[in-house]
Amino acid sequence: MERITGTMINYYFVCKRKLWYFIHDIQMEKENEDVQIGKLIDEKSYSREKKHITINNTISVDFIGKYNILHEVKKSKSIEEAGEWQIKYYIYYLRKKGVNIHKGIIDYPKLRQRQEVFLEKEDEIYIEKIIKEIKELKEGTIPNQISSKICKKCAYYELCYI
Ligand code: SF4
């Protein structure tokens, strides 16, 4: 597997089974209403100040300011850790490409909150461990369902439980 995308990093924290589906090209997110609402917030709330860019078909980010601050919009804090590591990965990825990103900002327009995210040295080491694990997961068998309250809102719910 050549590319590790921001979505994969996100799913790593949400559910390994979801990640497994995704890296095996079983993608159902387009049909999930929650994701569509998320995209709507993304498109309407911050249109004046951002530039949305997809890089190497791998990460999809918004830049603000002088292109050294990454910007990400989330609709809720339900899986906050996943969102935080996704943006840390973006910073990691861009720094590896020679783009010196200072920090990330996650906006929660519904909550009217904003959170700063920094990438520290130990985070880089952790991200490298995650990348290795994602590659191993691709070769392995499908992980078990997590039986969490998030399952009901997951795009893969029917595949897992019905
Ligand atoms: S329904 Fe639950 S177990 Fe299945 S992929 Fe989604 S989060 Fe994971």
Boltz pocket constraint, residues with backbone or C-beta under 6 A from the ligand:
constraints:
  - pocket:
      binder: B
      contacts: [[A, 14], [A, 15], [A, 16], [A, 17], [A, 18], [A, 144], [A, 145], [A, 146], [A, 147], [A, 148], [A, 150], [A, 151], [A, 152], [A, 154], [A, 155], [A, 156], [A, 157], [A, 160]]
      max_distance: 6.0
